[in-house]
Amino acid sequence: MGRLSTIRDETVFAAAGAQLASEGAVTLQGLVAATGISIGSLYHRYGSREGLLAQAWIDAVSAFRDRFLAALAAENAEAGLQAALATPRFCREERSRAIILCCCRQVDFIAPATPPASLQLLRSINDKVAAALQAYADRTGHSLTACRMGMVAFPLGAVRLYLPSQPVPEEVDRYVEAGFRAAMTADTGART
């Protein structure tokens, strides 16, 4: 019987996100220095640097996606606003994961050596979000563009003013709400 792993994924992923945000790249040597985990253990756990990066992105996106989808699934008058507010709230409650999402792009986590199973998941991980945004647009009569602006672009832009160097203050929620409401109000109903 094998030993239980003492590696905590969240520790490794947080170190990877911090290194990407501060240095623009992730090195295994940097992860070893930040976590105290040996290179051999990292390879054993993740298979490769690319496998580790893919898993870090998948972990962060999955955690955020679940909150965003739960907000939109409410199907009440405030569902869109709650989905927009999921971004700053996630950034306060899940800072390490938020740094990976807000300071990096999916392309930063994809390389020719990314394991095929991870690559397939990376390419489809946001499909449910896209479908939920379209369903919200259809249900409310707003354009998809307005929904993307109000629930994705404005909240993401707001938190990027702070991350990775500062926590996202609670007051950001007021601006995200104002941005969401402005997008919905300004919407001409043009279907895009």
Secondary structure, DSSP 8 states (H G I E B T S, - for coil): --------HHHHHHHHHHHHHHHSS--HHHHHHHH---HHHHHHHHSSHHHHHHHHHHHHHHHHHHHHHHHHHT-STTHHHHHHHHHHHHHHHSHHHHHHHHHS-GGGG--TTS-HHHHHHHHHTTHHHHHHHHHHHHHHT--HHHHHIIIIIHHHHHHHTTTTTS---TTHHHHHHHHHHHHHHH------
